[in-house]
């Protein structure tokens, strides 16, 4: 298995997505983010809007077994099953897509709990990018219209959404450093040095 996957979890406003794109460009490999939702929709035939709803925290269809959590175990429910469009299965199809991609190519991917999906996969570097609150507010203000209060409310809501999503499909804490191989403070390092640090970690771990 020669393909290397770099997973990036990030706080909104930390620039994690920007760092991921910069890293992919530097390494000359693919970058994936929300494209995975469309690819999972194409793979399963399930309406892409349902994938989006689950990602935003809206329940589409819970498990028949009544589990609040749908922790990923790698199983897929097939068309015709009553579980086919459950939240769990929508996540599982995204996991199938990232697994299939990893058989073919090296890539950088943002979000989707892939750090958990690939927790036992060799040649995987799991990164978490965070930043101080003021830095995040400043960065987010460039993309979100409204007052500072509006921006802060958005950041708090987004942190909770990501935490709930991670707890539901991966269990545990999204921001727990033990879920990652490398945690970076982009507010102190800056984006370029974050990319440098990830590249250095790749060389340390895999000699690549």
N, C-alpha and C positions, 0 to 999 in steps of 0.2 A: 504494500500500500504506500504509494509515493505521494498521493495527493494530500496537500496540507489545507486545513480549514481553520480560519481565524474567526471566532465568534466574538461579536462586540455587543455587550449590553451597556446601556448608557442612560444617564439622567437627561431629561430634556433640558437644553440650554448648555450642556457640557461640550457640545460640538462633536459628540461621539460619531455621528453619522458622517460628518465632514472628515474626521480622522480616518474612518473606515474607507471612504472613497479615495482619500489621498494615499493610504496604504496600498489599496488595490492597484492604483495607477503606478505607484513606485515598483511594486512587485510584478506588474504586468499580468495580473490575474483578474477574474471576474468579481464584481461587487453585486450583492443581492440584498434587497430590503423588501419592500412591499410587493415586488414582482412575484414573490413566493405564493402570495394569496391567489393571484391569477393562475399561476402554474398548478396550484392545488385544485383550483376550480376546474381547469382543463382536464386534469388527471381524473378527477372524480365525477365530473358532470354536475356537481352541486353549484348552485347559483353563487357567484362571487360575492354578492351582497351579504350572504349568510356568514361567510368567512369574516367580512368586515365587521359585522355586528358582534361576533364573538370577541374580536380583537378590541373593540371599543367597550367591552364589558357587558354587553347585552346578551342575556341567555337566549339561545335559539331553541334548544331542546335538551333538557337534562337527561341523564342516564335513567333507564328504567329501574336501575337498582337503587336509585335515590341518593347516590353519593354526591355530596356537595363538591368534592374534589374529583378531578378526572385525570389523576396523575398518569403520565405517559408510560406505557408498557410495551409499545411497539405493535399492538394489534390493530387491524383494520376491520371494520364492519362493512360488509359488501352490500350492494344495491339490493333492496328487498328486505333487508334487516330493519327492524324497528329502531335500531340504533344508528342507522345510516347517516342521518343528519343531526346526530347529537353533537353537543359541543366537543365532547371527547373525540369523536370521529373526524370532525373538522380539523382539530389540532393534529390528529394522527396522519391525515393526508398531507398536511404541511411538512410533518416530520418525514414522511415517505419521500417527498420531493427533495428535501435537503440531503437525505441519505443517498438518493439516486444520483444527485449532482456530485456528491463526494466520491462516487465510484468513477466519475469521468474527469473531474477537474479539480484544481485547487481554487479556492475562492475566499472572499471575505463576506461575512453576513452579519447584518445588524438585527438584533431582536429575535423574536420567535422562540425564546427559551432554548435556542440551539445548544447553548452551553450545557444544559441538562440532557438534551437528546443525545449529545456526543460526549457525555461525561466519561464513558469508558472507551471512546474511540481513540486509537493511536493517531499521531500526527495532527492533533487538534490543540490550538492555543486559545484559551478562553479568557477574554479581556473584559474588564469592567471600567468604564470611564465615568468619573464624577467630577464635580467642581463646587466651589463655595457658592453659597446662596446668591450673593451679590453678582458674581460672574454670570450665574445662570439667568438671573433677572435681566441683566444687561443684554445677554445674547438673545434671550427669548423676546425681549422688547423689539428686536429688529424684525421679528416675524409675526408677532401678535399685536394687533391694534388694541388700544384701550389704555386705561390708567395703570399705574404700577400695581394697584390693588387687583385689577383684572388679571395682570400677568402672574402675580403671586398665587392667586386662586387657581389659575390654569396649571401652574407648576405643581401645586399640592395635589390637585385632582389627577394629574398625569402620573405622579409618583404612586398614588394610591392605585390607579388603574394597572400600572405595571406590576405592583406588588400583588394585587389580587390575581392577576393573570398568571404570574409565576407560581403563586401558592396553589392555584387551581390545577395547573398542568404539570408542575415540577415539584411541588411541595417546598416547604422551607421559605427562606427569606431571599427575595430577589437581590437585595443589596448586601448580602452576607459575603464577605471576602473569601470565605472558604469554598464558595462555588466557582471561583475563578483562579486562573494561574497568574494573572497580572492585573493589578488595580492601579489606575493612573489618575492623577489630579490634573486635569487639563487647564484649570485656572492658574495653576502655578507653572506647569511645564510649557503650555502653549501647544498648538496643534502639531507643529513640525516636530517638536521634541517627543510628543506622544508617538508619532509615527516612528521616529528613531528608536524609541524604547521598545516598541513592539517588534521592530525588525531585529534589534539586538537580542530580544528574548527568543525569537525564532531561531537564531543562530545558536544560542546557548542550548535550547531544548532539542533541536533537530539538525543542527549543523547546516542550515539552509540560509 
